[in-house]
Amino acid sequence: QVQLIESAGGLVQPGDSLRLSCAASGSAPSSLSMAWFRQGPGKERVFVAAIRRGDGHTNYAGSVKGRFTISRDKSKNTVYLQLSSLKPEDTANYYCAATSKNPILSYMGQEKAYDYWGQGTQVTVSS
């Protein structure tokens, strides 16, 4: 069983930056595809960014491309999400997800491809 532990989010102002981290622990496979999703107030959970196991290729939702960066430290089984140029519409509960399977679907940001989920961390962007 894999446990995903996310760092705390926070309250930031528009234009600010914030970095989230997600550490995989437990019986973690040696290589995981990992991703971030988010769920805004009154909205469904949607894909934000993914990083594929092995080659580390990344994929982003159009709404965050150029502003957010996903990266990883394989030695620590940890994935990061750097959020920059934050906007009020980025306000959401951010979830980390991981899988050792489904490399194509997970890379494409399909929620059903992910087996393990973090508890979520709140990011609020407000002036």
PyMOL commands that set and color helices and strands:
alter all, ss='L'
color gray80, all
select helices_A, chain A and resi 74-76+88-90+103-107+111-113
alter helices_A, ss='H'
color red, helices_A
select strands_A, chain A and resi 2-6+10-12+18-26+33-39+45-51+58-60+68-73+78-83+92-99+116-117+121-125
alter strands_A, ss='S'
color yellow, strands_A
deselect
rebuild
show_as cartoon
